[in-house]
Amino acid sequence: MVNGDKDVEILIDRSSQIPIYRQIVARIEEMILGGRLPEGFKLPPERRLAASLEVNRSTVLAAYRELKGLGLIDSHVGRGTLVRAAHPATDHQPSAGDAPGRTQISWRQILGDYQPRIPDPLIRDLLSLAERPDVISLAAGLPASELMPLETIRGLLDTLLTRVGPAVLQHSPTEGLTRLREAISRWLVSRGIPCRSDEVLVLSGSQQGLDLIASELIRAGDEVVVEEPSYIGALPVLTASGARLISVPVDGEGMRTDMLAAILDRRRPRLIYTLPTFQNPSGAVMSLERRQHLLELAARHQVPVLEDDPYSELRYGGARVPSLRALDSTGVVLYLGTFSKIICPGLRIGYMVAPRPVLQQLVLAKQASDLHTNTLGQHLVERFITEGHLEPHLTGLRTAYSAKRDAMARALATAADVLRWQAPEGGFYFWCRMTRRIELSRLLGHAADAGVAFLPGASCFAAEPAESYVRLSFSFPTETQIAEGVGRFVEAVRCTAEDPRALYPEAAGTPPLV
Amino acid sequence: MVNGDKDVEILIDRSSQIPIYRQIVARIEEMILGGRLPEGFKLPPERRLAASLEVNRSTVLAAYRELKGLGLIDSHVGRGTLVRAAHPATDHQPSAGDAPGRTQISWRQILGDYQPRIPDPLIRDLLSLAERPDVISLAAGLPASELMPLETIRGLLDTLLTRVGPAVLQHSPTEGLTRLREAISRWLVSRGIPCRSDEVLVLSGSQQGLDLIASELIRAGDEVVVEEPSYIGALPVLTASGARLISVPVDGEGMRTDMLAAILDRRRPRLIYTLPTFQNPSGAVMSLERRQHLLELAARHQVPVLEDDPYSELRYGGARVPSLRALDSTGVVLYLGTFSKIICPGLRIGYMVAPRPVLQQLVLAKQASDLHTNTLGQHLVERFITEGHLEPHLTGLRTAYSAKRDAMARALATAADVLRWQAPEGGFYFWCRMTRRIELSRLLGHAADAGVAFLPGASCFAAEPAESYVRLSFSFPTETQIAEGVGRFVEAVRCTAEDPRALYPEAAGTPPLV
C-alpha cells in the first residue's frame, strides 16, 4: 500500500458557481483517473484536508462520500480513506461484434441526475468492522445463533416437503398464505391483541412494512412524528419518501405525549411512528397512561399510529403493558410484528395488522414490490406456531436473553464514571449516555483498535443529539464475549476521553455520523 | 343471497362541482351504510347502471372501483358486483379503558388524500377465478408443480441445517450471500454472459429488481421505453414512479429498433425496458441484428437498458441468440434474472447484474426495502447450482415444457377461424390475436362459464391496443388439461363472437381492462 499521508494539492475557485465539494470531487477524480493517485493511495483525513483547504469538514465529508459512491475510493475504520483498484464499469472481454474502443456509458452522469433516495450510511463501515473475526460485536441486534430452533425447523421442513409437496415451493398470494394469516391472528388474540385473519398482511420482514407505509401514506413534504431516539432502519425509509421528521423525546416512560399533544395542536403529521415496548434503541416501555394519551390524541387528530413491536414477547422482568393495538378502540393503529427476533431473521417473515382499506392498498404496493413473501418460510412459521412450538421456545429465549442482559449489566457496572445506563426489562439493548460528550468517530477508531464494535447513538436521531450516546446489544454474543466486549469498549471510551482531539468540538457543523 | 338485480335509484347533480363518479360513490355508500342495500345485494352491472344514469361506462367503473377500495362491495367474475358483509375498521371488543362510543378513525379520508401508487387491477378478479377447482387456468405463468425438484431440495435443506447450522437462518448481507453471488457469476459466465461476482445483487425475486430500478432511476415525468406488448407486472411499477411510458411495438424479430431510433432522435428517456428472449407475452426473440442495433442506440444516447431475462434457458427449438449483456461492450445493460421459472418461484430468489455504481445505489434502496433476501433460499439455490443440479434439471424441464407447448399448439390448431398465433421457441406463452376485435370482459364471462381462465392481452399494453389479444400459458396445466382448457377457451371465443353485445364498441371510451 502506498502511504500518501501528505497533503493533496487541490485548487479551489471560491468565485465559481460550482459548489466547493464538487470541485474537490472533480479534482480528486481527475487525479485518480489520470493515475496521479495510484491504487491504495491514502487520502488525507477529512479533518486535515478541510483545514488545509480552509473549508468546513462537512464539505470534505460530502466530497469523500461522493467519491466513494463513484467507486473511486473506499474508507475503512482504522485504516483511513484509500484509492480503490481501477476497473471499468464492466471488465469482460469484448465480444466478437464489438466496435473496438466504443465509449463506455457514463453511469456517473446518469445516476448523478438525481439525489439517491437513500443516502450512503457511513454506518456501513462499522458493520464491515463487526465482521472481523477478532472483533466482538455489540453493534447489530442479531438474535443469538445458538438459540435458534434448528432441529425443530429441520423436522418441519422435511415434513412440509414430504407431506405438503410442491405447494410449499410455488407462488402464493400477495397477502400471505391464508393458513399463516389465521395462525398469526390466533396467536395475537391469545396475547390479547385483537386481530381478524383478513386484517393480517404477511411481509418480507417487518422492514417491508415500514417501506410500504412510507410509500403509500407519505408524500414529499409530509410531516411524520418519530421518537427521539428511534429505530435506525426506519429513519432513512421515512425521509426517502420525502417526509420531514418531527422528533418527540423518549424518557423512562416512553414517548413524551405531552409534547406530542403540543405538536398536534399546531401541525398535521401524516403518521406517528412508535416502538412502545422495549424501544429500540432506548429500551423504554411506554406507560399505560401515555399509551392511552397517545391513542386519544391520534384519534382526535385523525393521525394514524404505526406501532412497531418486535420485542414485546422478550420480557425478562416487570409487568406486561398492553400493546397500543390492544388498547385501540378507534382503528387508528397499524401494528407491525416480526418473527425475526423470536424464531429467526433469515426467513424474512414479518406481518402487519391493519384495517381492511389500508391493507388492500398495501397489498397492491407489495405485489408491485416483490409479488409475495417467500412461500417456504411462510409454511414453516405457520407450522411452528400451529404445532405449538412457539410458546415453549419463547420461554427458553427469555431465560437465555435474561442471563445475557444480566451479564452486560454486571460488566457495565464498573463504568459508572464514563457511562450512564439503566438495564432494560426486555429487548436486546443497553442505551448508554456518555458522561462527557465525545466525538464518536474517535471512539469508533479506539474501539476498532480494542476489537469491539458498537452502534453510535447519533444514528438513531433525526437531528444531531445534544449528548453522546451508544447502543450496546447483548443478544448475539455469549456471556463470556459480553464481559470481554464491554471491557474492551469501556477501555476505548476511557482512551477517547483522554484524547484531546476527541472532545466534541462545540462550534463544528455537521456531526461525523448521521 | 339477495338478488337485487334491478335498478338502484341514484340522483345525479350534473351542475355540481363534485365529479359524477364521486356522487355515485357517495350515494351507494350511503345506501349501504344506511342498510338500504343489504349484504349480498347484487348491484346492477356497470353497463346497465351507466345506461340508466346516462353516463359513460367508465364513470360507473371508476365508482365501483372506489367502492371496492372502501371495502363496501366486491365483484366476482360470473357472479357480478355484491355488497360486502358489514364490519367496522376493527371489530374487536372494546377494552377496559375505552371511552364508549369513541369515533372510529376515517381511513377513507386519510387514504383518499393521495392517489394510490398502484391502481387496483381488475385482473385480480381473474386470478381469483383461476383458483376455482373446476377452472383450468391458462392465465398465470406459474411453473409446473410436478417439475419442481422436490427431492433434491429436501436433501439440500436437510444438509444445510445439519452441516451449515444456524447461519442459514441468520441475517445475511443486503447484496446477497457471497457464495451465491459467486455461483451466479460462474453460472452466467458458463452461459456466455460476462459477470463478476461483485456485479451481482441478489433480489427477493426479479420483481424487486423492477421496483428498485423504478425507485432509483425514475422520477415523476421521466419517459421510459417499453415494448408493446410488455410484461404485465412491470407496467404498474414503472408508472407508479411517475414514468410516462413510450411503447415500441414488438414483431416476430422483437422490438422494432427502427422505431426506437426515431424516438431516441427526439426524446430522452431514462430507461429502455426489454424482454429480448421469449418475450412475455408475445414469445418473440429479438434478432441478433436488432440486439446490436438496440445496444448501439442505447450507448450513443446514453440510455440504460434493463434486460429482463427469465426464460432464455427454456428453449425448445431454434438457435440460441446471445443476451444483450453478452453483446454489450459499453456497460449500458442492467441484466435481470430469476430462479423462479427454472428452480421454483416460492423461494423468491432473483438477481441483477449491474455495473458497480448502479449496484451500490440499489443495495441501499434494497436495504431500506427489506434488509436482505431470505437467507435459507439463498443457501439452497447456491447449493443447487454448485452441486451441479441445475444443468440436468434444465434438460428435464426443456423436454417436459416442450411437450406441453406442442400439446397447446395441437389444441389451438383447430381454432384458426377465430385465433392467429405462432408457436413460441421457448418460454411459457402463446400470444393469440383474435380475428375479430371483441370485448374481453364478455369473453372473460363466457370463459368463466366454460371453466377456463386466460390473460386478456390489453393488460400487457400501456395504451389500449387496436386489436384483441389473449395470452395462454402452457406451463402449469398437464397436457390433458391443456387440451381440455384450450377446447373450453375456443368454445368461449366462439360464443363471444356470436354475442352481439361483445362486438367491440368502436366509439367507447375507457377499455374494460387496464
Interface residues (C-beta under 8 A of the other chain):
Chain A: G69 L70 G71 H87 P88 A89 T90 D91 H92 Q93 P94 S95 G97 D98 A99 R102 T103 Q104 I105 S106 W107 R108 Q109 I110 L111 Y114 P116 R117 I118 P119 D120 P121 A140 L142 P143 S145 E146 M148 L150 I153 R154 L157 D158 L161 T162 G165 P166 A167 V168 L169 Q170 H171 S172 P194 C195 R196 E199 S204 G205 Q207 Q208 D211 S215 E216 L217 R219 G233 P236 V237 A240 R270 L288 Q292 E296 A298 A299 Q302 P304 P322 A326 L327 D328 S329 T330 G331 V332 C344 P345 G346 L347 R348 P355 R356 P357 V358 Q360 Q361 L364 A365 Q367 A368 S369 D370 L371 H372 T373 N374 T375 L376 G377
Chain B: G69 L70 G71 H87 P88 A89 T90 D91 H92 Q93 P94 S95 G97 D98 A99 R102 T103 Q104 I105 S106 W107 R108 Q109 I110 L111 Y114 P116 R117 I118 P119 D120 P121 A140 L142 P143 S145 E146 M148 L150 I153 R154 L157 D158 L161 T162 G165 P166 A167 V168 L169 Q170 H171 S172 P194 C195 R196 E199 S204 G205 Q207 Q208 D211 S215 E216 L217 R219 G233 P236 V237 A240 R270 Q292 A298 A299 Q302 P304 P322 A326 L327 D328 S329 T330 G331 V332 C344 P345 G346 L347 R348 P355 R356 P357 V358 Q360 Q361 L364 A365 Q367 A368 S369 D370 L371 H372 T373 N374 T375 L376 G377
